[in-house]
């Protein structure tokens, strides 16, 4: 079945018309970084632009003051353009979220302008707190993506990769409770909670040698006692868990709990194990949509390749969205691969001339892909078939 003729030339014209505005938005966000769940000025800037273009804006979605969903059109098919805009404390936009926000905004405005009145809907979703707060995960749980056919975004990086190798992750708090005593005056009366916590680290170190590829546990002691002449009655650690898939993460969390309970039984302590963060699922790429985006971006002279096997770039709450709807999350380089994000150098690159060129190219590719989703029923069918078939490791 052949695809209908799609208005890519008009997309290009609309992007060119808005290029200056979108760079102003990216620059304003870059100059005024706000941390996770505190992105009030960023959310206001983005929603004002969407309202000015005629989108119906709902603020505070999913109970999050800095989240929003802006819709133009009605019903299905529906495509969501995602925006991240939280910054890193002390580093500003060292993950390039100012570019992600401007790209999502621009693609939504352009797709709406090109397809206005032709059916379906464009949804611009503001997703706060990607850097640890899990805004997208909370929005997924609140149903924000329940009536969406595709979720599209990009991420600036140091590689040009067609898909994101993003793993699953979550953090746990483990607290051991024993009994305080003087270590010399009444040593047999004490039950050392810190010793139990240290033993858990030893057990996890041994366990780590038997974990599958991509799974690991990294822990720190967050409370180890109050004085050297008191047997600690309480000790607490925080453990970060990562795994290639969400299922493997569940298995790893079960192993952590089993180890903690075993240590508690052996040491005579009581233990509490509880999740301390929102869980980020692994990213499931929609190959058909990522391929379509890559083809559009190639016209701008940026060629995307598959990620290097065995290289993983952390975790993101886009994984939770990709478990609900077909989704894309390509990486497009704004600096060479000798650098890294979460650095001052990357923050500078997010406001550089190269960053500006990438923004314009990505807005066009995202908008063209959004138009494809809304106009091409065969593409939507193939994307949903791939999604329902599931995806393994990133």
N, C-alpha and C positions, 0 to 999 in steps of 0.2 A: 504494500500500500504506500503510495507516494505521499509526501508531506505537502500541505497547501503552501502556496506562495506566501512567504513571510516578509514583513516590511522592515528588513534590516537597514536599508538606506535611511528610512525615516528615523529609526533608532539612532543612527549615527548623527543625524542632524540635530535631534533633540539633546543628545549628549553634548555636542559642541556648544549648543546654546546655553547649557547649564554648567559648563566646565568651570567657569570662573566662580560661580556661586558655591559649587561643591568644594572647591579648594578653599574658599573662605570658611566654610563650615569645618573642614578638616583642620585648618590652621587655628581656628578659634578653639576647638576642642583641645588641640595640642597645647595651646598657650594657657589653658585653664583646666589642668587635670584634676579629676575628682575620684576618690577611691570607691571601692565596691559598696553598693547600696547608698552612696552619698552623691550620686551623679545628677543632682537636681538641676543644675544649670544646663548640663548636656541634654537631659531629657526635654527641658523647656525649649532649647534651641531647635532640636529635631522635630518636636511636635508642632511648634509654631510654623515651621516650613511646610509640614504636611497639611496642616489646617489651611494655610495660605493657598495650597494647591487643590483644596476641596476635599481632602480626605476627612472622614469621620473618625475622630480620635477618642479612644477610651484610655484614660490615664489610670495608673494604679492597678493594672491587671494582676491577677494572681496574688492580690494583697500586698504588692510591692510598690512603694511610693514612686520609685523611679523607673518602673516598667510601663510600657504602653503598647497598644495595638491600634493601628490606624488602617481603615479600610476604605477602598474605593470600589464601587461596583457591588454586585450582590451574588450570592450563591456560588455554586461550583460551575466550572473548575475554579480553583483558587490557588494562587502561588504566594508564598511568604518570602519576603526579603528581610533578612535578619541584620540587626545592628548591635554591635557591642560598643561601649563607650566608657567603661571603667578604666582607671589608670592604676599604676603600681605605686604604692607609697614610696616616696624618695626617688623614684625613677621616672615618674610621669608616664607618658605613652610609649614606654619601652617595649610594648607588645604591638604597637601600631593600631590600637583600637580606634583612634581618631580616623584612620583611613577606612576601617571596617564600617564605622558609622556613616561616613560620607558616601561610601560605595553603596550601602544598603539603601540609604535615602535616595541617592541619585537613580539607582536602578528602579526603585518603586515609582518615582516621579516620571521617569521616561517611559516605563512600561504602561503606566496609566495613561499618559498623553497619547501614546501610539494606539492603544486599544480601547480608548474611552468609548463606552456605549456599545461595544461588540459582545458583551456577555462575560460572565465570570467576574472574578474579583481579584484585586491586588491587595495584599495585606503587608503592611510595614510593621515589623515587630521590634520593639525596643527591649533588649535583653540585658539587664544590669548584672554586674558582679560575676563575670566569667572567671575572674581571677580568685577563685576559691569559694564564692558565695553560691554559685549554681543557679543563677536567675532563670536560665532556660529549663533546667530540670524542674524548678518550681512551676514554671509556666506550662510545661508538658503535663504535670500532675493536675493543674487547674483547668486543663482542657483547651488551652489557647490554640493548639494545633490539631484539634479533633476534626475540623472540616477543611483541611488543607491538603492539596495534592502534591506539593513539593516545597521544600525549604532550601533557600539558596543563600550562600554567603561566601566570602573569601577571607583569607588571612594573609597579611604581609609576612614575609619571612626572608630566609637566606637561600632558599631553593625554589625552583619552578617545578612544583609537583602537582600532578593532576588530582591527587587525593591526599588526605591527611592520615598518616599512620598514628592514630591516637588511641591510647590504651584506656582501660577502665581503672578508676582509682577512688579510694575513700580513706578516711582516717578514723581511728578508734581511740577511745580513752580507756585505759585499763588501770583500775585502782585496787591496791591490796590493803586490807585492814588487819592489823595485828594487835599487840598490847604493849603499851609503853612500860619501861622499867629502867632502873639504873644499870648500866652495863657491868659495873663491878660490884655494887652493893647488893643487887638482887638479880643477877644475870639469868637465873633459871625462870624468873617470872615473866620475862619479856618474850614477845613474839615479833620478830623483826620483819616488818612489812617491806623495808628496803631490800633486805636479802632476798625476799620472794620476787620482787621486781627484777633484781639483777639476775636471778635464776631464769626468769622468763626470757631475758635477753639472750642468755646462754642457750636455752632450748631453741629459740628462734634462729640463732646463728647456725645451729646444727641442722635445723629444718631447711634453712636456706640452701644448703648444698643439694637438697633433693627436690627442690621446686622446679616446675616446668619452665621452659624458656619464657622470659617476659614477666614472670611473677617474682616479686620481692617485697620484703618488709623492711622499713627503715624506722627506727624508734628513737625517742629522746626521753630523758627523765624530766618531768615537769614539777615534781615535788618529791623530795627525798628525805624529809625529816626537818627538825627545827633546831637541834643542837647535837654536838658530838657526844655529850654525856647522857643522852636519852636514847634508848632503843626506839627507832621510828615506829610509831603505831600506825602511820599511814604513809603510803608511797604511791605515786601515780606516774604513769608514762603515757605518751601519745605516740601512736604507731600509724605510719602511712603505708597503705597497701596498694600495690599496682599489679595488674595482670593484663594479658593480651585481650581477653574477652571478659564480658560481664559475668558469664558463668564461671570462669576461672577465678574471678574476684570473689564470688560467693564461696567457692571452695576454700580460697585462702583465708577468708574471714572465719569460716568454720574451724580451720586449723588453728588460727590464733585463739579462738575461744576455747578449744579443746586443750591447747597448751597452757593457757592461763588457769583453767580449772584444775588441770593436773598439778601445776605448781602449787596452787592454793591447798590442794589436798595433801601434798607432800610436806608443806611447811606449816600447816595448821593455821593458815590465814583465811580470810574471806576475800573474795574477789568480785569486782563488778566490771563488766565489759560492755561498752555502749558505743554506738556509732557517734562520731563527733562532728561529722560534716555531711553535706549532701553527697550522695553517690553520683559520680560521673561514669556513665556507661561508655563502652568502647564505641568508636565511630564506625558506622556501617555505610560505606560509600554507595551511592547510586551510580553505577558505572555508566548507564545510558545517559544520565544527565551530566555527569562529570565530563564524559566524552563530548557532549554537545557544547558545554562551556569551553572546553579546551579548543574545539574547532573555531569558535567565535574569537577567542583570545589570540589564536594563531594569526588572524588577519591583522592584528596590531604588531606582529613581529615577536610575540612572546610565545615560545613553544614549551608546553608542559610535558613532563615525562613521568613515568611511574616513580614512586619513592624508592630509595635505595633499600634493598632487602635487609631486614634486621635492624634498621635505624628507626627509632620511635621518638616522637617529638612531644612527649608528655600526654596530657589528658585535657579534655574540654567538655563542657556541658552540651556542646552540639551533639555529642554522642547520644544523649537522651532524646534529642529531637529526631535523630536518625533512626532510633528504634520505633518511632511513631509514624514517620512519613519518609518518602524518598528525599534524600538530602545530599548536598554537595558542600565541600569545605576544602577547596584547593589552596595551595600555598603559591604565592607569587612573590618573587624576590624583590626587595627594595635595597638590598646591599649584597655583597658577594658572600660566598659560603665560608669565608675565613672568619666571619663574625658570628654573632649569636643574638637572639632577642633577649629581653630582660637585661639589657646593658645600656649605659648612656649613649653608646654609639648607635644602637638601634633606635633609641628615642630620637636622636638627631636625624636618622634616615627617614623616620616617619614624617618629617617636615621638610624633606629635601626635594630637589627638582626631580630626582628619579622617583621619589614617592608620588609626586604630582603626576608624572607621566603614567605610572602604574595605575593610579586612581582612575584616570580618564579611560584607559584601556579596559580596566576591570568593570567599570560602570557599564560600558557598552556591551561587554560579554555577558554580564549578569542580566542586563535588560533584554538582550536577544534571547537568552535562555529562558527568561520569564515569559517572553512572548511565545516562544516555542511551546512551553508548558500549557499556556492558555489556549493556543490555537491548534495544536496538533494532538488529536485524540489518540493516535497510534503511539506517540511518544509517551503520553501519560500511561497508557495501558502497559507498555513495556517497562516503564519505571516502577509501576505498582507490582508487576509480576516479579521483577527482580527483588523488590523489597520484601514481598511475601515469601520468596524463596529463602530469604535470610542471608546473612553474611557471617563469615568466620572471623579470624583474627585480622586486625588492620594491616 
